Amino acid sequence: MAAANMALSRAIEYGQRHLSLNVRRGLVLLFLLVQAASIGAYLSFDRARIEGDTVRILRNTALLRAEQFDARFQAMRYQLRVVGDAVLLNQNVPLANTEPFLAQELTRGWLDALLITNAEGDIIARSGDFPIDEALDGTTLSLDSFRDSPVSRDLRQPGVNEGLFFWRGNGSRSDSRGFLTYRAVYDAEGRYLGGVIGYLANATLERQYLQIGIRGFDLGAGGVVTVVDRDSGHVLARMGGYAPLPGHADASIASQMVLAGDTALRAHRFVSLIDGARRHGVFLNINQGKWVLVVAASDKAFLHGWRLRTWLGAGAFLAMAILQWMLLHYANDKFLQREHLSRQALHDPLTDLANRRRFDEWARVARSQALRHGQALCVMSFDLDFFKRVNDTYGHDGGDAVLRHVAHLLRSSLREGDIAARFGGEEFVAALAHTSLEGAMETAERIRASIAAEPVKFKGQTIAITTSVGVAQITSDELAANDGMDAALARADQALYQSKKNGRNRVSVASAGTAFRNR
């Protein structure tokens, strides 16, 4: 772990030193894009997984519901046969006891109402778990009118043994809509004896749907099981879901019946024409293709957790991105501060030239290289002429302006591998790597001439300045000695004093074992 942290620190340090802030910003943005793509890919995979699981649940639920409907209708038909045989065929139940018998049969829970008609179509007995006249329209079901009603005539048609259809009553009760199932009763000679009608209210299906949901077959908030008439598109029964939109409770959804054309139980995405919810649903044909069973789950419900994770992930990513961006600039500011402090420790704050400490560090490396490669190394010592007079005349601000001007001329006159330093006051030094004494003399003369030729502009005034220079070449013995640079600088200072003695504004050269000479 320590090695990894050290490697990371070195990598960051390398990037801060060798890469610009804009490049590092680009790298952070690239990293954030990779992170965003990774998070997006994970969320896409997670959504596909959730949708796949939901589709499997919808398929299984659709098959289960279809089997439940089929089992219930089979049970309803069986109960009609039992009642018809007992009352009309075998007459095991006297007419006077018919309605108590029907009430007893209703306790099985398969039907909500039972009605018996004779051969002429008159209702001779009926019983229900609710007021039948209110729910199923008492006028239609009355003895004097039911015989001539379209329903009664259809049921007495020759060859009609049984039927299943939807009843839409005129009452306002919740029981006024539901499923009617009919069974004709014939004797051994084939004579029509009458029929038995059973009624199952939508309200009963809804209650049973809720009970099944409580047991663990819940499709979630907005989940819906719907039975739709294929031809008209009208909803026969609707269990679950959200409240219908205003004016859409009886809306036809015939346009969506095309989704029920396959037998592979494919899941479809659609927007409900009843409540406007976006759903995934499975459409399954039932009742010999006359009706369609729709089992659907609301996107809002089954994607709720995914959307919550998406928002949390987006928030976390945004916070992380802001934090990384801030850390980049914080690290950059700290690096600049360290560099500034480091530069302050190694450079003169007024002129931005190297100080004595930085000069000594450079000198150790330069001496070692010069000794190893047999190269010449020269030093120069500068002192501004009559600098105290400048301070007295123009103040310390004027003196500082002169020092900065001289430092600028020094930097611009030296090569990249050379060094210029301020040792204090008006004293400057310079060192030239792999440079002969003649070359150092030419450089010193060029610097002296440029200082003399370029006066300093200060607050509308012109300050003329000159400098005296001493030049010395480091001997091979001095290159090998730890204090060799100090010895060479001492000889350069002696040459500088010779320049001062000879009238200033000149260059003097000191060679080991030789006399001083002026240039």
C-alpha positions in Angstrom: 0.0 0.0 0.0 2.8 2.4 0.9 4.6 1.6 -2.4 1.3 2.2 -4.3 0.7 5.5 -2.6 4.3 6.6 -3.3 4.0 5.7 -6.9 0.7 7.6 -7.1 2.3 10.6 -5.5 5.2 10.5 -7.9 2.8 10.2 -10.8 0.9 13.2 -9.6 4.1 15.2 -9.0 5.3 14.3 -12.5 2.0 15.4 -14.0 2.1 18.7 -12.1 5.6 19.4 -13.2 5.4 18.3 -16.8 1.8 18.8 -17.8 0.0 22.1 -18.1 -3.2 22.8 -16.1 -5.3 22.6 -19.2 -3.9 19.1 -20.1 -4.6 17.9 -16.6 -8.1 19.3 -16.8 -8.6 17.4 -20.0 -7.4 14.2 -18.4 -9.8 14.7 -15.5 -12.6 15.3 -17.9 -11.7 12.2 -19.8 -11.6 10.2 -16.5 -15.0 11.7 -15.6 -16.4 10.7 -19.0 -15.1 7.1 -18.5 -16.8 7.1 -15.1 -20.0 8.5 -16.5 -20.0 5.9 -19.3 -19.3 3.1 -16.7 -22.2 4.3 -14.5 -24.5 4.7 -17.5 -23.6 1.2 -18.7 -24.3 -0.3 -15.3 -27.6 1.6 -15.1 -28.6 0.4 -18.5 -27.7 -3.2 -17.6 -29.6 -2.8 -14.3 -32.7 -1.5 -16.1 -32.6 -4.3 -18.7 -32.3 -6.8 -15.9 -35.3 -5.2 -14.1 -37.4 -5.1 -17.2 -36.4 -8.7 -18.0 -37.5 -9.8 -14.5 -40.7 -7.8 -14.8 -41.5 -9.4 -18.2 -41.0 -12.9 -16.7 -43.3 -12.0 -13.8 -45.9 -10.6 -16.3 -45.8 -13.7 -18.4 -46.2 -16.0 -15.4 -48.9 -13.8 -14.0 -50.8 -13.7 -17.3 -50.7 -17.5 -17.6 -51.7 -17.8 -13.9 -54.6 -15.3 -14.4 -55.7 -17.0 -17.6 -55.8 -20.4 -15.8 -57.7 -18.8 -12.9 -60.3 -17.3 -15.2 -60.6 -20.6 -17.1 -60.9 -22.5 -13.8 -63.5 -20.1 -12.4 -65.6 -20.3 -15.6 -65.3 -24.1 -15.6 -66.5 -24.0 -12.0 -69.3 -21.7 -12.9 -70.4 -24.0 -15.7 -70.2 -27.0 -13.4 -72.4 -25.2 -10.8 -74.9 -24.3 -13.5 -75.1 -28.0 -14.5 -75.6 -29.1 -10.9 -78.4 -26.5 -10.3 -80.0 -27.3 -13.7 -80.0 -31.0 -13.1 -81.4 -30.6 -9.5 -84.1 -28.2 -10.3 -85.2 -28.7 -14.0 -84.1 -32.1 -15.0 -84.3 -34.4 -12.1 -86.5 -32.1 -10.0 -84.7 -33.2 -6.8 -85.4 -29.8 -5.4 -89.1 -28.7 -5.2 -89.9 -25.4 -6.7 -90.8 -24.0 -3.2 -87.3 -24.8 -2.0 -85.5 -23.6 -5.1 -84.4 -20.2 -3.8 -83.0 -21.5 -0.5 -81.2 -24.1 -2.6 -79.8 -21.4 -4.8 -78.7 -19.4 -1.8 -76.9 -22.5 -0.5 -75.1 -23.0 -3.8 -73.9 -19.4 -3.8 -72.0 -20.0 -0.6 -69.4 -21.9 -2.7 -68.1 -18.5 -3.8 -68.1 -19.2 -7.5 -71.0 -17.0 -8.4 -72.7 -13.9 -7.1 -76.2 -14.7 -8.4 -78.2 -17.6 -9.9 -81.4 -17.4 -12.0 -83.5 -20.2 -13.4 -85.9 -19.9 -16.3 -88.5 -22.2 -17.6 -88.9 -23.4 -21.2 -90.9 -20.2 -22.1 -88.1 -18.0 -20.8 -89.8 -16.8 -17.6 -87.6 -16.5 -14.5 -89.0 -18.9 -12.0 -86.4 -18.6 -9.2 -83.4 -16.4 -8.4 -81.0 -15.7 -5.6 -78.1 -13.4 -5.2 -75.5 -12.1 -2.7 -76.7 -8.5 -3.5 -79.9 -6.9 -4.6 -80.2 -8.4 -8.1 -83.0 -5.9 -9.3 -80.8 -2.9 -8.5 -77.6 -4.4 -10.0 -78.9 -6.3 -13.1 -81.8 -3.9 -13.9 -85.0 -5.1 -12.4 -87.1 -4.1 -15.4 -85.2 -6.4 -17.7 -85.3 -9.2 -15.2 -89.0 -9.0 -14.3 -91.2 -12.0 -15.1 -93.4 -10.2 -17.6 -90.5 -8.8 -19.7 -87.6 -11.1 -19.5 -89.2 -13.7 -21.8 -89.2 -11.1 -24.6 -85.8 -9.6 -23.9 -83.0 -10.1 -26.4 -81.0 -12.0 -23.8 -83.8 -14.5 -23.2 -84.5 -15.0 -26.9 -80.8 -15.6 -27.6 -80.5 -18.2 -24.8 -83.6 -20.1 -26.2 -82.2 -20.4 -29.7 -82.0 -24.0 -30.9 -78.5 -25.5 -30.5 -77.5 -23.0 -27.8 -76.3 -25.2 -24.9 -74.2 -22.7 -23.0 -72.7 -19.3 -23.3 -70.5 -16.7 -21.6 -70.9 -13.1 -22.2 -70.5 -9.7 -20.4 -73.4 -8.0 -18.8 -73.4 -4.2 -18.5 -76.4 -3.2 -16.3 -77.9 0.3 -16.1 -77.6 0.5 -12.3 -75.1 2.6 -10.4 -74.0 -0.2 -8.1 -70.5 -1.6 -8.4 -72.2 -5.0 -8.9 -74.0 -3.9 -12.1 -71.2 -5.1 -14.4 -69.9 -8.6 -14.6 -70.0 -11.9 -16.5 -73.1 -13.9 -17.3 -72.8 -17.6 -18.0 -75.7 -19.7 -19.3 -76.5 -23.4 -19.5 -79.5 -24.9 -21.3 -81.2 -28.0 -19.8 -82.7 -30.7 -22.0 -84.5 -33.9 -21.1 -83.6 -37.3 -22.5 -85.8 -36.8 -25.5 -84.0 -33.5 -26.3 -86.9 -31.2 -25.1 -85.8 -27.8 -23.8 -86.7 -27.6 -20.2 -85.3 -24.2 -19.4 -81.9 -22.7 -18.5 -79.7 -21.6 -15.6 -78.0 -18.2 -15.6 -75.1 -17.5 -13.3 -73.6 -14.0 -12.7 -70.2 -13.0 -11.5 -69.8 -9.3 -10.6 -66.6 -7.4 -11.5 -66.6 -6.1 -7.9 -66.1 -9.8 -6.8 -63.2 -10.2 -9.2 -61.6 -7.0 -7.9 -61.8 -8.2 -4.3 -60.3 -11.5 -5.2 -57.6 -9.8 -7.1 -56.7 -7.8 -4.1 -56.6 -10.9 -1.9 -54.3 -12.6 -4.3 -52.1 -9.6 -4.4 -51.8 -9.6 -0.6 -50.6 -13.2 -0.8 -47.6 -12.2 -2.9 -48.9 -12.0 -6.5 -48.9 -8.2 -6.4 -48.0 -6.3 -9.6 -47.1 -3.2 -7.6 -48.7 0.2 -7.6 -50.4 0.8 -10.9 -50.3 -2.9 -11.8 -53.5 -3.9 -13.6 -55.3 -7.0 -14.9 -57.9 -6.2 -17.5 -60.3 -8.2 -19.6 -61.1 -6.6 -22.9 -63.6 -7.4 -25.6 -61.5 -8.0 -28.7 -64.0 -6.7 -31.2 -65.2 -3.5 -29.5 -62.2 -2.8 -27.4 -64.4 -2.1 -24.4 -63.0 -3.0 -21.0 -65.1 -5.8 -19.4 -63.2 -6.0 -16.1 -60.4 -4.0 -14.7 -58.6 -4.9 -11.5 -56.0 -2.6 -10.1 -54.4 0.3 -11.9 -54.8 4.0 -11.3 -58.1 6.0 -11.3 -59.3 6.5 -14.9 -58.8 9.9 -16.5 -61.9 12.1 -16.7 -64.2 10.7 -19.4 -62.0 7.6 -20.0 -63.6 5.1 -17.7 -65.5 3.5 -20.6 -63.0 4.3 -23.4 -62.4 1.8 -26.1 -58.9 0.4 -26.4 -59.5 -1.4 -29.7 -56.4 0.3 -31.2 -54.2 -1.6 -28.8 -55.8 -5.0 -29.5 -53.2 -5.5 -32.3 -50.8 -6.2 -29.5 -52.7 -9.4 -28.7 -52.0 -10.9 -32.1 -49.0 -13.0 -31.0 -49.0 -16.2 -29.0 -45.4 -15.9 -27.8 -46.4 -13.8 -24.8 -44.2 -11.0 -25.8 -44.2 -8.0 -23.5 -45.2 -4.6 -25.1 -44.7 -1.1 -23.9 -47.8 1.0 -24.2 -49.6 4.0 -22.7 -52.9 3.1 -21.2 -55.9 4.8 -22.8 -57.8 4.5 -19.6 -55.5 6.1 -17.0 -52.7 7.4 -19.1 -50.0 5.4 -17.3 -47.0 4.0 -19.2 -46.8 0.3 -18.7 -45.2 -3.0 -19.8 -47.9 -5.5 -20.5 -48.6 -9.0 -21.8 -51.7 -9.6 -23.9 -53.2 -13.0 -23.9 -56.2 -14.3 -25.8 -58.9 -16.0 -23.6 -62.5 -17.3 -24.1 -61.7 -18.7 -27.5 -60.1 -15.4 -28.7 -63.2 -13.3 -28.0 -61.6 -11.6 -25.1 -58.1 -10.4 -24.3 -56.5 -10.7 -20.9 -54.1 -7.8 -20.3 -51.6 -8.1 -17.4 -49.5 -5.0 -17.0 -47.1 -3.3 -14.6 -46.6 0.4 -14.3 -43.2 1.7 -15.3 -43.5 4.2 -12.5 -43.8 1.4 -10.0 -41.3 -1.3 -11.1 -38.7 1.3 -12.2 -39.1 3.3 -9.1 -36.0 1.8 -7.4 -34.0 2.1 -10.6 -34.9 5.7 -11.0 -34.1 6.4 -7.4 -30.7 4.7 -7.9 -30.2 6.7 -11.1 -30.9 10.0 -9.3 -28.7 9.0 -6.4 -26.0 7.9 -8.8 -26.2 11.1 -10.8 -26.0 13.1 -7.6 -23.1 11.1 -6.4 -21.3 11.4 -9.7 -21.9 15.1 -9.9 -20.6 15.5 -6.3 -17.6 13.3 -7.2 -17.0 15.3 -10.4 -17.1 18.6 -8.5 -14.9 17.2 -5.8 -12.3 15.8 -8.3 -12.4 19.1 -10.2 -11.8 21.0 -6.9 -9.1 18.6 -5.9 -7.3 19.1 -9.2 -7.3 22.9 -8.7 -6.5 22.6 -5.0 -3.6 20.3 -5.8 -2.5 22.7 -8.5 -2.7 25.7 -6.1 -0.7 23.7 -3.5 1.9 22.8 -6.1 2.2 26.4 -7.2 2.5 27.4 -3.6 5.3 24.9 -3.0 7.0 25.9 -6.2 6.7 29.6 -5.2 8.1 28.8 -1.7 10.8 26.7 -3.3 11.6 29.4 -5.7 11.7 32.0 -2.9 14.1 29.8 -1.0 16.4 29.6 -4.1 15.9 33.0 -5.7 16.3 36.6 -4.9 12.8 38.0 -4.3 13.6 41.4 -5.8 15.4 40.4 -9.0 14.2 36.8 -9.3 17.8 35.8 -9.9 19.3 32.8 -8.1 20.4 33.4 -4.6 23.6 32.1 -3.0 22.0 28.8 -2.0 20.8 28.1 -5.5 24.1 29.2 -7.0 26.0 26.8 -4.7 23.7 23.9 -5.8 24.3 24.7 -9.5 28.0 25.1 -8.9 28.3 21.6 -7.4 26.7 20.0 -10.4 28.6 22.2 -12.9 32.0 21.5 -11.3 31.3 17.8 -11.4 30.3 17.8 -15.0 33.2 20.1 -16.1 35.7 17.8 -14.2 34.2 14.6 -15.7 34.1 15.9 -19.3 37.2 18.2 -19.2 35.3 21.3 -19.9 36.1 24.9 -19.0 34.0 26.7 -16.4 34.2 30.5 -15.8 32.7 32.9 -13.3 32.0 36.6 -13.4 31.6 39.1 -10.5 29.6 42.3 -11.1 29.3 45.4 -9.0 27.3 48.5 -9.9 29.3 51.7 -10.0 28.3 54.4 -7.5 25.1 52.5 -6.6 24.9 54.3 -3.2 24.6 57.6 -5.1 21.5 56.1 -7.0 19.8 55.2 -3.7 20.6 58.6 -2.3 19.3 60.4 -5.4 16.3 58.4 -6.4 15.5 56.5 -3.2 15.3 52.8 -2.6 12.5 52.4 -5.2 14.8 53.9 -7.8 17.6 51.6 -6.6 15.3 48.6 -6.8 14.3 49.5 -10.3 18.0 49.6 -11.3 18.7 46.2 -9.7 15.7 44.7 -11.6 16.9 46.2 -14.8 20.4 44.9 -14.4 19.0 41.4 -13.5 16.9 41.4 -16.7 20.0 42.3 -18.8 21.9 39.5 -17.2 19.3 36.9 -17.8 18.9 37.9 -21.5 22.6 37.9 -22.1 23.3 34.3 -20.7 22.5 31.0 -22.2 20.0 28.6 -20.8 22.7 26.4 -19.1 24.4 29.4 -17.4 23.4 31.0 -14.2 23.2 34.5 -12.8 22.8 35.2 -9.1 22.5 38.2 -6.7 24.6 37.8 -3.6 23.4 41.0 -2.0 23.2 44.7 -2.5 24.5 45.6 -5.9 26.7 42.5 -6.1 25.9 40.0 -8.9 27.7 36.9 -10.0 27.4 34.7 -13.1 28.8 31.3 -14.1 29.2 30.0 -17.6 29.4 26.3 -18.2 31.8 24.8 -20.8 33.0 28.3 -21.7 36.6 29.3 -22.2 38.1 32.4 -20.6 38.1 34.3 -23.9 34.4 33.5 -24.3 33.6 34.6 -20.8 35.5 37.9 -21.4 33.4 38.5 -24.5 30.2 37.8 -22.6 31.2 40.0 -19.7 32.0 42.8 -22.1 28.7 42.5 -23.9 26.9 42.7 -20.5 28.9 45.7 -19.4 28.2 47.5 -22.6 24.5 46.8 -22.6 24.2 48.0 -19.0 26.0 51.2 -19.9 24.0 51.7 -23.1 20.5 51.2 -21.6 19.7 53.7 -18.8 16.8 52.9 -16.5 13.5 54.7 -16.9 12.1 55.6 -13.4 9.1 57.9 -12.8 9.9 60.0 -15.9 13.6 60.2 -15.1 16.6 58.5 -16.6 19.1 56.8 -14.4 22.4 56.0 -16.1 24.3 53.1 -14.6 27.6 51.3 -15.2 29.1 48.2 -13.8 32.6 46.9 -13.1 33.3 43.2 -13.9 35.8 40.6 -12.8 36.2 37.4 -14.7 38.1 34.2 -13.7 38.3 30.7 -15.0 38.2 27.8 -12.6 41.3 25.7 -12.6 41.4 21.9 -12.7 42.5 21.9 -9.0 39.6 24.1 -8.1 37.2 21.9 -10.0 38.2 19.0 -7.9 38.1 20.9 -4.6 34.8 21.3 -2.6 35.6 25.0 -2.2 36.9 25.5 -5.7 34.1 27.7 -6.7 34.6 30.0 -3.7 38.3 30.3 -4.7 37.4 31.2 -8.3 34.9 33.7 -7.1 37.5 35.2 -4.9 39.8 35.7 -7.9 36.9 37.2 -9.9 36.3 39.6 -7.0 40.0 40.6 -7.1 39.6 41.3 -10.8 36.5 43.3 -10.0 38.4 45.4 -7.6 41.0 45.9 -10.2 38.3 47.2 -12.5 37.1 49.6 -9.8 40.7 50.7 -9.3 41.3 51.3 -12.9 38.3 53.7 -13.3 35.2 51.5 -13.2 32.9 50.5 -16.1 35.3 48.0 -17.4 36.1 44.2 -17.4 39.2 42.8 -15.7 40.3 39.2 -16.0 42.2 37.2 -13.4 44.0 34.0 -14.4 45.7 31.7 -12.0 49.4 32.5 -11.8 49.1 35.6 -14.0 48.6 39.3 -13.5 45.3 41.1 -13.9 44.5 42.4 -17.3 41.8 44.8 -18.4 39.6 44.6 -21.4 
